[in-house]
Amino acid sequence: MNVRKTSYYAIINDRSSRKDPAGILRRVETNDGERDEVFTRDLVWKRSSSLYSAERGDQQNEFVEISADEAEQIVERIKKAEGSP
């Protein structure tokens, strides 16, 4: 799999903000297409269709594109909250 681009998104809902999002999603674009993954409380990236749903009109969550550095900070915060070193 040849990764061409990775974009990161803060997942925002009524109880969260860009600084403290409900979660983090990444879209990985390869020569074979694209794949969306959300970082879970199990501390792994898992496939997700929520950004596709938002692109089709589902307004349950807002997806705000963020930098790779911001994404890494959010992932580290999730790891700490779940007790990972």
Secondary structure in CASP SS format (residue, H / E / C, confidence):
PFRMAT SS
TARGET T0000
AUTHOR 0000-0000-0000
METHOD secondary structure of the structure
MODEL  1
M C 1.00
N C 1.00
V E 1.00
R E 1.00
K E 1.00
T E 1.00
S E 1.00
Y E 1.00
Y E 1.00
A E 1.00
I E 1.00
I E 1.00
N C 1.00
D C 1.00
R C 1.00
S C 1.00
S C 1.00
R C 1.00
K C 1.00
D C 1.00
P C 1.00
A C 1.00
G E 1.00
I E 1.00
L E 1.00
R E 1.00
R E 1.00
V E 1.00
E E 1.00
T E 1.00
N C 1.00
D C 1.00
G E 1.00
E E 1.00
R E 1.00
D E 1.00
E E 1.00
V E 1.00
F E 1.00
T C 1.00
R C 1.00
D C 1.00
L C 1.00
V C 1.00
W E 1.00
K E 1.00
R E 1.00
S C 1.00
S C 1.00
S H 1.00
L H 1.00
Y H 1.00
S H 1.00
A H 1.00
E H 1.00
R C 1.00
G C 1.00
D C 1.00
Q C 1.00
Q C 1.00
N C 1.00
E E 1.00
F E 1.00
V E 1.00
E E 1.00
I E 1.00
S C 1.00
A H 1.00
D H 1.00
E H 1.00
A H 1.00
E H 1.00
Q H 1.00
I H 1.00
V H 1.00
E H 1.00
R H 1.00
I H 1.00
K H 1.00
K H 1.00
A H 1.00
E C 1.00
G C 1.00
S C 1.00
P C 1.00
END
